[in-house]
Amino acid sequence: MKLFATSLLAALLAVSAVSSFAAGEAPAQGAAADSAAAAPAKVAKPDLVKGEASFTAVCASCHGADGNSGTPVNPKLAQQHPEYLVKQLQEFKSGKRKNAVMQGFASALSDEDMKNIAYWVSSKKAKTGFAKDKELVALGERIYRGGIADRQIAACAGCHSPTGAGIPSQYPRLSGQHAEYTAAQLTSFRDGARKNSLQMSQVAAKLNDREIRALADYIAGLR
């Protein structure tokens, strides 16, 4: 009987030890699984080689081989923030930003293509521009740097920076952009033809043609 009791006790202790080990292991395994599930998926880096190839095939004829368009109605893309470029391509593709030519090109691009193109052209150096209208440039500077307080027009520099460099992921680079292109975009925002930025629509709605030309000319000469 004593032998039986001793054997029974040993068996119970063994079961208890196994149960304790299993109970201690389960939370660790669960925690590891939770940690793995919570870990963010790796974001693929842009492929600049593919980006250059796609840009050359699709974009270069209008925007220049290195993103420095020589045609004033087509924007310079070199050194532009890649996040902004991807957003614009996506919105051309979806139709949120209206442009029949750009929608046609963007529709053929995947999100990966857009990212590759954007990061490649953003790595190219933008060529500097210059202001052409001496009579208007002073007005453009005043509006860009100080806004027009009595008409509640905010200074452009507040979002696009004093040098026109913009803020990555938020506001595009403007410095050196063709004045003709900038004026056309401000007019489109003002007139409702371009609707993919409520903030810009609200600002442009308060500008007259002369002020738009002045701003565009001043921006072209920003460094």
C-alpha positions, 0 to 999 in steps of 0.5 A: 500500500505504501509503495502504491501511494508513493508511486501515485504521488510520483505520477501526480507530481510528474503530471503537475510538472508537465502541466505547469511547463505546458501552461508556461509555454503556451503564453510565450508561443501566443505572444510570439504569434501575436508579435509576428502578426503585429509586425508590419509587412516589409515595404518594397523599396522602389526599383530605380532601374525600372523607374528610369526605364518606365520614365524613359518609355512613358514620360520623357517625351513630355517631361524631359529625359531627366525630368526637366521639361523644356516645354513651359506647359509641361511641369518639371518633375525633377527633384519633386517629392516622390510621395506627391508624384505618386499621389498625382499619378494615382489621381490621374488614373482614378480621374480625381485629377482631370487630364485626358492625356495623363489619365491615358498614361497613368491608367497603364501604370501599376502602383509599383510602376508609379513608385519606381518612376516617382523615386527615380525622377525625384533623384534628378536635380531640377534646373533653376528657373528665373522670373521674367516680369520685373513689374510683377515679381515684387507683387508675387514676392509679397503674396508668396511670403506674406499673403494678403491679410485683408482678403484672408489669403495665406502666405504660400511660404507657410506650406511650400517653404520660403525657398519653394522646397515644399514639405515632403509627403505634404506639400509639393516643391515649387521652386523653378517651376515653369511660370506658365504651368504654375499659372495654369494650375492656379487658374484651374484650382480657382475655376474648379477645373482642378479639384484634387486639393480643397486647400488650394481651391480655397486659396486660388479662389481669392486670387485675380489673374494679375496676382496669379501671374505675379505668383507664378513668375516669382515662383519660377525664380525661387532657389 
